[in-house]
Each structure stands twice: as C-alpha cells, then as structure tokens.
C-alpha cells in the first residue's frame, strides 16, 4: 500500500485548477487593440484601480462633471 501526503495531493489539484484557469484566460480575445475602444475601462475596473467605493466614485464623477462644465 502506497501512502500519499494529502497536503501534496491538495496542492497538486489546486495547481491543475490554476493552470486550467490561466489557459482559459489566454483564450480571451479583445475586439479593440488600438484607439479609444482599447482604452475603455469598465466602472468595476475603475473602482478597483482607484480603490474607491461606489458612492465615492459617483461623487468624484459628479464633481468632475461640475468642474468641466464651469471651464
């Protein structure tokens, strides 16, 4: 009878899961590679990048809109 380390088995399974996820991520194709479409950022991505809550983000965009109207 061959004994295996359960932690090693768990880590091996986790590594396989991660490698499959990475392979799936590489298959994503983007519609736009240059120009304005390529620079577009979703609200969720902007919130994550700026590390803001949704309320703070809305307030910042409202303030930005008011500043650009007055200029």
HTML snippet that shows the backbone in 3Dmol.js (N, CA, C, O; Angstrom):
<script src="https://3Dmol.org/build/3Dmol-min.js"></script>
<div id="view" style="width:600px;height:400px;position:relative"></div>
<script>
const pdb = `
ATOM      1  N   UNK A   1       0.840  -1.175   0.000  1.00  0.00           N
ATOM      2  CA  UNK A   1       0.000   0.000   0.000  1.00  0.00           C
ATOM      3  C   UNK A   1       0.894   1.250   0.000  1.00  0.00           C
ATOM      4  O   UNK A   1       1.814   1.373   0.808  1.00  0.00           O
ATOM      5  N   UNK A   2       0.604   2.152  -0.908  1.00  0.00           N
ATOM      6  CA  UNK A   2       1.395   3.359  -1.057  1.00  0.00           C
ATOM      7  C   UNK A   2       0.673   4.515  -0.358  1.00  0.00           C
ATOM      8  O   UNK A   2      -0.479   4.814  -0.672  1.00  0.00           O
ATOM      9  N   UNK A   3       1.349   5.155   0.581  1.00  0.00           N
ATOM     10  CA  UNK A   3       0.760   6.278   1.302  1.00  0.00           C
ATOM     11  C   UNK A   3       1.158   7.579   0.607  1.00  0.00           C
ATOM     12  O   UNK A   3       2.312   7.762   0.219  1.00  0.00           O
ATOM     13  N   UNK A   4       0.185   8.476   0.457  1.00  0.00           N
ATOM     14  CA  UNK A   4       0.479   9.766  -0.146  1.00  0.00           C
ATOM     15  C   UNK A   4       0.147  10.861   0.850  1.00  0.00           C
ATOM     16  O   UNK A   4      -0.686  10.693   1.741  1.00  0.00           O
ATOM     17  N   UNK A   5       0.805  11.959   0.678  1.00  0.00           N
ATOM     18  CA  UNK A   5       0.582  13.110   1.536  1.00  0.00           C
ATOM     19  C   UNK A   5      -0.684  13.837   1.070  1.00  0.00           C
ATOM     20  O   UNK A   5      -0.730  14.297  -0.071  1.00  0.00           O
ATOM     21  N   UNK A   6      -1.719  13.955   1.926  1.00  0.00           N
ATOM     22  CA  UNK A   6      -2.952  14.627   1.495  1.00  0.00           C
ATOM     23  C   UNK A   6      -2.719  16.098   1.139  1.00  0.00           C
ATOM     24  O   UNK A   6      -3.384  16.631   0.250  1.00  0.00           O
ATOM     25  N   UNK A   7      -1.795  16.745   1.817  1.00  0.00           N
ATOM     26  CA  UNK A   7      -1.491  18.150   1.509  1.00  0.00           C
ATOM     27  C   UNK A   7      -0.885  18.270   0.118  1.00  0.00           C
ATOM     28  O   UNK A   7      -1.216  19.193  -0.627  1.00  0.00           O
ATOM     29  N   UNK A   8      -0.005  17.348  -0.234  1.00  0.00           N
ATOM     30  CA  UNK A   8       0.612  17.360  -1.561  1.00  0.00           C
ATOM     31  C   UNK A   8      -0.445  17.117  -2.634  1.00  0.00           C
ATOM     32  O   UNK A   8      -0.414  17.752  -3.688  1.00  0.00           O
ATOM     33  N   UNK A   9      -1.378  16.207  -2.374  1.00  0.00           N
ATOM     34  CA  UNK A   9      -2.451  15.946  -3.328  1.00  0.00           C
ATOM     35  C   UNK A   9      -3.323  17.176  -3.509  1.00  0.00           C
ATOM     36  O   UNK A   9      -3.714  17.503  -4.630  1.00  0.00           O
ATOM     37  N   UNK A  10      -3.627  17.850  -2.429  1.00  0.00           N
ATOM     38  CA  UNK A  10      -4.442  19.057  -2.492  1.00  0.00           C
ATOM     39  C   UNK A  10      -3.732  20.148  -3.287  1.00  0.00           C
ATOM     40  O   UNK A  10      -4.347  20.817  -4.118  1.00  0.00           O
ATOM     41  N   UNK A  11      -2.441  20.325  -3.033  1.00  0.00           N
ATOM     42  CA  UNK A  11      -1.670  21.338  -3.756  1.00  0.00           C
ATOM     43  C   UNK A  11      -1.578  20.991  -5.243  1.00  0.00           C
ATOM     44  O   UNK A  11      -1.643  21.886  -6.086  1.00  0.00           O
ATOM     45  N   UNK A  12      -1.429  19.719  -5.574  1.00  0.00           N
ATOM     46  CA  UNK A  12      -1.364  19.289  -6.966  1.00  0.00           C
ATOM     47  C   UNK A  12      -2.692  19.593  -7.666  1.00  0.00           C
ATOM     48  O   UNK A  12      -2.694  20.085  -8.794  1.00  0.00           O
ATOM     49  N   UNK A  13      -3.822  19.306  -7.009  1.00  0.00           N
ATOM     50  CA  UNK A  13      -5.137  19.601  -7.582  1.00  0.00           C
ATOM     51  C   UNK A  13      -5.315  21.100  -7.768  1.00  0.00           C
ATOM     52  O   UNK A  13      -5.846  21.546  -8.785  1.00  0.00           O
ATOM     53  N   UNK A  14      -4.872  21.876  -6.786  1.00  0.00           N
ATOM     54  CA  UNK A  14      -5.001  23.341  -6.865  1.00  0.00           C
ATOM     55  C   UNK A  14      -4.159  23.887  -8.014  1.00  0.00           C
ATOM     56  O   UNK A  14      -4.589  24.793  -8.728  1.00  0.00           O
ATOM     57  N   UNK A  15      -2.964  23.339  -8.191  1.00  0.00           N
ATOM     58  CA  UNK A  15      -2.096  23.788  -9.279  1.00  0.00           C
ATOM     59  C   UNK A  15      -2.730  23.486 -10.628  1.00  0.00           C
ATOM     60  O   UNK A  15      -2.661  24.303 -11.546  1.00  0.00           O
ATOM     61  N   UNK A  16      -3.349  22.313 -10.753  1.00  0.00           N
ATOM     62  CA  UNK A  16      -4.030  21.944 -12.001  1.00  0.00           C
ATOM     63  C   UNK A  16      -5.183  22.907 -12.266  1.00  0.00           C
ATOM     64  O   UNK A  16      -5.369  23.350 -13.399  1.00  0.00           O
ATOM     65  N   UNK A  17      -5.969  23.239 -11.221  1.00  0.00           N
ATOM     66  CA  UNK A  17      -7.071  24.187 -11.375  1.00  0.00           C
ATOM     67  C   UNK A  17      -6.561  25.545 -11.850  1.00  0.00           C
ATOM     68  O   UNK A  17      -7.141  26.145 -12.755  1.00  0.00           O
ATOM     69  N   UNK A  18      -5.488  26.025 -11.248  1.00  0.00           N
ATOM     70  CA  UNK A  18      -4.938  27.331 -11.610  1.00  0.00           C
ATOM     71  C   UNK A  18      -4.417  27.309 -13.043  1.00  0.00           C
ATOM     72  O   UNK A  18      -4.630  28.263 -13.792  1.00  0.00           O
ATOM     73  N   UNK A  19      -3.741  26.237 -13.430  1.00  0.00           N
ATOM     74  CA  UNK A  19      -3.204  26.176 -14.787  1.00  0.00           C
ATOM     75  C   UNK A  19      -4.332  26.137 -15.821  1.00  0.00           C
ATOM     76  O   UNK A  19      -4.194  26.714 -16.899  1.00  0.00           O
ATOM     77  N   UNK A  20      -5.436  25.471 -15.513  1.00  0.00           N
ATOM     78  CA  UNK A  20      -6.572  25.454 -16.429  1.00  0.00           C
ATOM     79  C   UNK A  20      -7.212  26.832 -16.543  1.00  0.00           C
ATOM     80  O   UNK A  20      -7.631  27.238 -17.627  1.00  0.00           O
ATOM     81  N   UNK A  21      -7.288  27.548 -15.425  1.00  0.00           N
ATOM     82  CA  UNK A  21      -7.834  28.901 -15.447  1.00  0.00           C
ATOM     83  C   UNK A  21      -6.949  29.829 -16.274  1.00  0.00           C
ATOM     84  O   UNK A  21      -7.460  30.670 -17.014  1.00  0.00           O
ATOM     85  N   UNK A  22      -5.651  29.691 -16.161  1.00  0.00           N
ATOM     86  CA  UNK A  22      -4.730  30.517 -16.935  1.00  0.00           C
ATOM     87  C   UNK A  22      -4.849  30.219 -18.425  1.00  0.00           C
ATOM     88  O   UNK A  22      -4.793  31.132 -19.248  1.00  0.00           O
ATOM     89  N   UNK A  23      -5.011  28.961 -18.771  1.00  0.00           N
ATOM     90  CA  UNK A  23      -5.185  28.605 -20.174  1.00  0.00           C
ATOM     91  C   UNK A  23      -6.464  29.215 -20.729  1.00  0.00           C
ATOM     92  O   UNK A  23      -6.484  29.697 -21.861  1.00  0.00           O
ATOM     93  N   UNK A  24      -7.534  29.196 -19.932  1.00  0.00           N
ATOM     94  CA  UNK A  24      -8.800  29.786 -20.366  1.00  0.00           C
ATOM     95  C   UNK A  24      -8.659  31.297 -20.516  1.00  0.00           C
ATOM     96  O   UNK A  24      -9.225  31.884 -21.438  1.00  0.00           O
ATOM     97  N   UNK A  25      -7.915  31.926 -19.622  1.00  0.00           N
ATOM     98  CA  UNK A  25      -7.735  33.378 -19.682  1.00  0.00           C
ATOM     99  C   UNK A  25      -6.948  33.792 -20.920  1.00  0.00           C
ATOM    100  O   UNK A  25      -7.191  34.869 -21.465  1.00  0.00           O
ATOM    101  N   UNK A  26      -6.028  32.977 -21.370  1.00  0.00           N
ATOM    102  CA  UNK A  26      -5.232  33.299 -22.551  1.00  0.00           C
ATOM    103  C   UNK A  26      -6.071  33.249 -23.825  1.00  0.00           C
ATOM    104  O   UNK A  26      -5.686  33.831 -24.839  1.00  0.00           O
ATOM    105  N   UNK A  27      -7.202  32.567 -23.788  1.00  0.00           N
ATOM    106  CA  UNK A  27      -8.039  32.410 -24.971  1.00  0.00           C
ATOM    107  C   UNK A  27      -8.957  33.607 -25.194  1.00  0.00           C
ATOM    108  O   UNK A  27      -9.650  33.667 -26.210  1.00  0.00           O
ATOM    109  N   UNK A  28      -8.974  34.551 -24.273  1.00  0.00           N
ATOM    110  CA  UNK A  28      -9.807  35.732 -24.418  1.00  0.00           C
ATOM    111  C   UNK A  28      -9.229  36.603 -25.526  1.00  0.00           C
ATOM    112  O   UNK A  28      -8.034  36.899 -25.535  1.00  0.00           O
ATOM    113  N   UNK A  29     -10.071  37.007 -26.446  1.00  0.00           N
ATOM    114  CA  UNK A  29      -9.641  37.910 -27.493  1.00  0.00           C
ATOM    115  C   UNK A  29     -10.349  39.243 -27.290  1.00  0.00           C
ATOM    116  O   UNK A  29     -11.503  39.289 -26.864  1.00  0.00           O
ATOM    117  N   UNK A  30      -9.661  40.295 -27.592  1.00  0.00           N
ATOM    118  CA  UNK A  30     -10.216  41.620 -27.419  1.00  0.00           C
ATOM    119  C   UNK A  30     -10.604  42.183 -28.776  1.00  0.00           C
ATOM    120  O   UNK A  30      -9.878  42.026 -29.758  1.00  0.00           O
ATOM    121  N   UNK A  31     -11.757  42.839 -28.820  1.00  0.00           N
ATOM    122  CA  UNK A  31     -12.269  43.382 -30.063  1.00  0.00           C
ATOM    123  C   UNK A  31     -11.425  44.559 -30.540  1.00  0.00           C
ATOM    124  O   UNK A  31     -11.150  44.692 -31.732  1.00  0.00           O
ATOM    125  N   UNK A  32     -11.015  45.411 -29.600  1.00  0.00           N
ATOM    126  CA  UNK A  32     -10.241  46.600 -29.957  1.00  0.00           C
ATOM    127  C   UNK A  32      -8.826  46.477 -29.408  1.00  0.00           C
ATOM    128  O   UNK A  32      -8.631  46.102 -28.252  1.00  0.00           O
ATOM    129  N   UNK A  33      -7.854  46.791 -30.231  1.00  0.00           N
ATOM    130  CA  UNK A  33      -6.463  46.733 -29.790  1.00  0.00           C
ATOM    131  C   UNK A  33      -5.816  48.103 -29.797  1.00  0.00           C
ATOM    132  O   UNK A  33      -4.779  48.297 -29.162  1.00  0.00           O
ATOM    133  N   UNK A  34      -6.410  49.065 -30.507  1.00  0.00           N
ATOM    134  CA  UNK A  34      -5.862  50.418 -30.535  1.00  0.00           C
ATOM    135  C   UNK A  34      -7.010  51.410 -30.454  1.00  0.00           C
ATOM    136  O   UNK A  34      -8.172  51.067 -30.670  1.00  0.00           O
ATOM    137  N   UNK A  35      -6.655  52.640 -30.140  1.00  0.00           N
ATOM    138  CA  UNK A  35      -7.632  53.723 -30.149  1.00  0.00           C
ATOM    139  C   UNK A  35      -8.469  53.795 -28.889  1.00  0.00           C
ATOM    140  O   UNK A  35      -8.118  53.240 -27.848  1.00  0.00           O
ATOM    141  N   UNK A  36      -9.596  54.503 -29.012  1.00  0.00           N
ATOM    142  CA  UNK A  36     -10.446  54.773 -27.866  1.00  0.00           C
ATOM    143  C   UNK A  36     -11.075  53.508 -27.284  1.00  0.00           C
ATOM    144  O   UNK A  36     -11.255  53.399 -26.071  1.00  0.00           O
ATOM    145  N   UNK A  37     -11.406  52.562 -28.147  1.00  0.00           N
ATOM    146  CA  UNK A  37     -12.015  51.318 -27.682  1.00  0.00           C
ATOM    147  C   UNK A  37     -11.082  50.504 -26.806  1.00  0.00           C
ATOM    148  O   UNK A  37     -11.528  49.863 -25.854  1.00  0.00           O
ATOM    149  N   UNK A  38      -9.795  50.522 -27.112  1.00  0.00           N
ATOM    150  CA  UNK A  38      -8.817  49.769 -26.332  1.00  0.00           C
ATOM    151  C   UNK A  38      -8.569  50.424 -24.980  1.00  0.00           C
ATOM    152  O   UNK A  38      -8.169  49.750 -24.031  1.00  0.00           O
ATOM    153  N   UNK A  39      -8.800  51.728 -24.881  1.00  0.00           N
ATOM    154  CA  UNK A  39      -8.553  52.442 -23.631  1.00  0.00           C
ATOM    155  C   UNK A  39      -9.764  52.430 -22.707  1.00  0.00           C
ATOM    156  O   UNK A  39      -9.668  52.875 -21.563  1.00  0.00           O
ATOM    157  N   UNK A  40     -10.912  51.924 -23.188  1.00  0.00           N
ATOM    158  CA  UNK A  40     -12.129  51.904 -22.380  1.00  0.00           C
ATOM    159  C   UNK A  40     -11.926  51.060 -21.136  1.00  0.00           C
ATOM    160  O   UNK A  40     -11.331  49.984 -21.197  1.00  0.00           O
ATOM    161  N   UNK A  41     -12.423  51.550 -20.003  1.00  0.00           N
ATOM    162  CA  UNK A  41     -12.312  50.833 -18.737  1.00  0.00           C
ATOM    163  C   UNK A  41     -13.703  50.760 -18.124  1.00  0.00           C
ATOM    164  O   UNK A  41     -14.401  51.771 -18.053  1.00  0.00           O
ATOM    165  N   UNK A  42     -14.106  49.596 -17.687  1.00  0.00           N
ATOM    166  CA  UNK A  42     -15.416  49.455 -17.070  1.00  0.00           C
ATOM    167  C   UNK A  42     -15.431  50.148 -15.719  1.00  0.00           C
ATOM    168  O   UNK A  42     -14.381  50.430 -15.143  1.00  0.00           O
ATOM    169  N   UNK A  43     -16.615  50.416 -15.224  1.00  0.00           N
ATOM    170  CA  UNK A  43     -16.736  51.071 -13.926  1.00  0.00           C
ATOM    171  C   UNK A  43     -16.142  50.197 -12.836  1.00  0.00           C
ATOM    172  O   UNK A  43     -15.482  50.695 -11.924  1.00  0.00           O
ATOM    173  N   UNK A  44     -16.376  48.889 -12.930  1.00  0.00           N
ATOM    174  CA  UNK A  44     -15.843  47.962 -11.929  1.00  0.00           C
ATOM    175  C   UNK A  44     -14.320  47.988 -11.922  1.00  0.00           C
ATOM    176  O   UNK A  44     -13.703  47.982 -10.857  1.00  0.00           O
ATOM    177  N   UNK A  45     -13.707  48.015 -13.110  1.00  0.00           N
ATOM    178  CA  UNK A  45     -12.240  48.067 -13.194  1.00  0.00           C
ATOM    179  C   UNK A  45     -11.707  49.393 -12.648  1.00  0.00           C
ATOM    180  O   UNK A  45     -10.664  49.428 -11.995  1.00  0.00           O
ATOM    181  N   UNK A  46     -12.434  50.487 -12.920  1.00  0.00           N
ATOM    182  CA  UNK A  46     -12.011  51.791 -12.410  1.00  0.00           C
ATOM    183  C   UNK A  46     -12.103  51.835 -10.891  1.00  0.00           C
ATOM    184  O   UNK A  46     -11.210  52.365 -10.228  1.00  0.00           O
ATOM    185  N   UNK A  47     -13.179  51.280 -10.336  1.00  0.00           N
ATOM    186  CA  UNK A  47     -13.330  51.247  -8.875  1.00  0.00           C
ATOM    187  C   UNK A  47     -12.186  50.469  -8.240  1.00  0.00           C
ATOM    188  O   UNK A  47     -11.642  50.872  -7.212  1.00  0.00           O
ATOM    189  N   UNK A  48     -11.829  49.356  -8.862  1.00  0.00           N
ATOM    190  CA  UNK A  48     -10.751  48.533  -8.325  1.00  0.00           C
ATOM    191  C   UNK A  48      -9.408  49.250  -8.422  1.00  0.00           C
ATOM    192  O   UNK A  48      -8.611  49.218  -7.484  1.00  0.00           O
ATOM    193  N   UNK A  49      -9.160  49.898  -9.565  1.00  0.00           N
ATOM    194  CA  UNK A  49      -7.886  50.587  -9.767  1.00  0.00           C
ATOM    195  C   UNK A  49      -7.748  51.782  -8.828  1.00  0.00           C
ATOM    196  O   UNK A  49      -6.674  52.023  -8.276  1.00  0.00           O
ATOM    197  N   UNK A  50      -8.841  52.533  -8.646  1.00  0.00           N
ATOM    198  CA  UNK A  50      -8.802  53.712  -7.789  1.00  0.00           C
ATOM    199  C   UNK A  50      -9.007  53.391  -6.312  1.00  0.00           C
ATOM    200  O   UNK A  50      -8.791  54.244  -5.451  1.00  0.00           O
ATOM    201  N   UNK A  51      -9.419  52.172  -6.027  1.00  0.00           N
ATOM    202  CA  UNK A  51      -9.684  51.718  -4.656  1.00  0.00           C
ATOM    203  C   UNK A  51     -10.700  52.624  -3.977  1.00  0.00           C
ATOM    204  O   UNK A  51     -10.483  53.110  -2.867  1.00  0.00           O
ATOM    205  N   UNK A  52     -11.824  52.843  -4.674  1.00  0.00           N
ATOM    206  CA  UNK A  52     -12.900  53.670  -4.155  1.00  0.00           C
ATOM    207  C   UNK A  52     -14.158  52.843  -3.990  1.00  0.00           C
ATOM    208  O   UNK A  52     -14.338  51.820  -4.652  1.00  0.00           O
ATOM    209  N   UNK A  53     -15.036  53.301  -3.091  1.00  0.00           N
ATOM    210  CA  UNK A  53     -16.355  52.696  -3.005  1.00  0.00           C
ATOM    211  C   UNK A  53     -17.203  53.265  -4.135  1.00  0.00           C
ATOM    212  O   UNK A  53     -16.833  54.260  -4.759  1.00  0.00           O
ATOM    213  N   UNK A  54     -18.331  52.634  -4.392  1.00  0.00           N
ATOM    214  CA  UNK A  54     -19.197  53.103  -5.469  1.00  0.00           C
ATOM    215  C   UNK A  54     -19.708  54.514  -5.179  1.00  0.00           C
ATOM    216  O   UNK A  54     -19.789  55.338  -6.091  1.00  0.00           O
ATOM    217  N   UNK A  55     -20.053  54.804  -3.924  1.00  0.00           N
ATOM    218  CA  UNK A  55     -20.538  56.141  -3.570  1.00  0.00           C
ATOM    219  C   UNK A  55     -19.465  57.206  -3.771  1.00  0.00           C
ATOM    220  O   UNK A  55     -19.747  58.288  -4.285  1.00  0.00           O
ATOM    221  N   UNK A  56     -18.239  56.900  -3.366  1.00  0.00           N
ATOM    222  CA  UNK A  56     -17.136  57.854  -3.560  1.00  0.00           C
ATOM    223  C   UNK A  56     -16.865  58.071  -5.047  1.00  0.00           C
ATOM    224  O   UNK A  56     -16.585  59.191  -5.474  1.00  0.00           O
ATOM    225  N   UNK A  57     -16.950  57.002  -5.827  1.00  0.00           N
ATOM    226  CA  UNK A  57     -16.727  57.093  -7.269  1.00  0.00           C
ATOM    227  C   UNK A  57     -17.791  57.985  -7.911  1.00  0.00           C
ATOM    228  O   UNK A  57     -17.473  58.847  -8.731  1.00  0.00           O
ATOM    229  N   UNK A  58     -19.040  57.777  -7.537  1.00  0.00           N
ATOM    230  CA  UNK A  58     -20.127  58.590  -8.086  1.00  0.00           C
ATOM    231  C   UNK A  58     -19.942  60.061  -7.723  1.00  0.00           C
ATOM    232  O   UNK A  58     -20.155  60.947  -8.551  1.00  0.00           O
ATOM    233  N   UNK A  59     -19.545  60.306  -6.483  1.00  0.00           N
ATOM    234  CA  UNK A  59     -19.321  61.682  -6.049  1.00  0.00           C
ATOM    235  C   UNK A  59     -18.172  62.319  -6.835  1.00  0.00           C
ATOM    236  O   UNK A  59     -18.255  63.481  -7.232  1.00  0.00           O
ATOM    237  N   UNK A  60     -17.113  61.561  -7.055  1.00  0.00           N
ATOM    238  CA  UNK A  60     -15.968  62.083  -7.809  1.00  0.00           C
ATOM    239  C   UNK A  60     -16.366  62.389  -9.249  1.00  0.00           C
ATOM    240  O   UNK A  60     -15.951  63.407  -9.802  1.00  0.00           O
ATOM    241  N   UNK A  61     -17.166  61.516  -9.860  1.00  0.00           N
ATOM    242  CA  UNK A  61     -17.589  61.753 -11.243  1.00  0.00           C
ATOM    243  C   UNK A  61     -18.553  62.946 -11.312  1.00  0.00           C
ATOM    244  O   UNK A  61     -18.535  63.698 -12.286  1.00  0.00           O
ATOM    245  N   UNK A  62     -19.381  63.119 -10.299  1.00  0.00           N
ATOM    246  CA  UNK A  62     -20.294  64.266 -10.252  1.00  0.00           C
ATOM    247  C   UNK A  62     -19.484  65.559 -10.136  1.00  0.00           C
ATOM    248  O   UNK A  62     -19.759  66.538 -10.830  1.00  0.00           O
ATOM    249  N   UNK A  63     -18.489  65.551  -9.254  1.00  0.00           N
ATOM    250  CA  UNK A  63     -17.624  66.721  -9.079  1.00  0.00           C
ATOM    251  C   UNK A  63     -16.849  67.006 -10.364  1.00  0.00           C
ATOM    252  O   UNK A  63     -16.712  68.163 -10.760  1.00  0.00           O
ATOM    253  N   UNK A  64     -16.344  65.963 -11.015  1.00  0.00           N
ATOM    254  CA  UNK A  64     -15.604  66.137 -12.270  1.00  0.00           C
ATOM    255  C   UNK A  64     -16.510  66.754 -13.329  1.00  0.00           C
ATOM    256  O   UNK A  64     -16.071  67.620 -14.086  1.00  0.00           O
ATOM    257  N   UNK A  65     -17.759  66.323 -13.394  1.00  0.00           N
ATOM    258  CA  UNK A  65     -18.698  66.875 -14.356  1.00  0.00           C
ATOM    259  C   UNK A  65     -18.974  68.342 -14.099  1.00  0.00           C
ATOM    260  O   UNK A  65     -19.067  69.131 -15.039  1.00  0.00           O
ATOM    261  N   UNK A  66     -19.108  68.718 -12.828  1.00  0.00           N
ATOM    262  CA  UNK A  66     -19.353  70.104 -12.484  1.00  0.00           C
ATOM    263  C   UNK A  66     -18.152  70.981 -12.809  1.00  0.00           C
ATOM    264  O   UNK A  66     -18.317  72.126 -13.230  1.00  0.00           O
ATOM    265  N   UNK A  67     -16.947  70.457 -12.619  1.00  0.00           N
ATOM    266  CA  UNK A  67     -15.757  71.227 -12.918  1.00  0.00           C
ATOM    267  C   UNK A  67     -15.587  71.433 -14.417  1.00  0.00           C
ATOM    268  O   UNK A  67     -15.190  72.511 -14.860  1.00  0.00           O
ATOM    269  N   UNK A  68     -15.889  70.392 -15.198  1.00  0.00           N
ATOM    270  CA  UNK A  68     -15.698  70.522 -16.642  1.00  0.00           C
ATOM    271  C   UNK A  68     -16.748  71.433 -17.269  1.00  0.00           C
ATOM    272  O   UNK A  68     -16.485  72.054 -18.299  1.00  0.00           O
ATOM    273  N   UNK A  69     -17.940  71.522 -16.663  1.00  0.00           N
ATOM    274  CA  UNK A  69     -18.970  72.417 -17.193  1.00  0.00           C
ATOM    275  C   UNK A  69     -18.604  73.881 -16.957  1.00  0.00           C
ATOM    276  O   UNK A  69     -18.917  74.748 -17.772  1.00  0.00           O
ATOM    277  N   UNK A  70     -17.933  74.146 -15.823  1.00  0.00           N
ATOM    278  CA  UNK A  70     -17.591  75.523 -15.499  1.00  0.00           C
ATOM    279  C   UNK A  70     -16.383  76.033 -16.258  1.00  0.00           C
ATOM    280  O   UNK A  70     -16.165  77.242 -16.320  1.00  0.00           O
ATOM    281  N   UNK A  71     -15.601  75.153 -16.831  1.00  0.00           N
ATOM    282  CA  UNK A  71     -14.379  75.580 -17.520  1.00  0.00           C
ATOM    283  C   UNK A  71     -14.636  76.060 -18.919  1.00  0.00           C
ATOM    284  O   UNK A  71     -13.703  76.450 -19.619  1.00  0.00           O
TER     285      UNK A  71
END
`;
const viewer = $3Dmol.createViewer("view");
viewer.addModel(pdb, "pdb");
viewer.setStyle({}, {cartoon: {color: "spectrum"}});
viewer.zoomTo();
viewer.render();
</script>
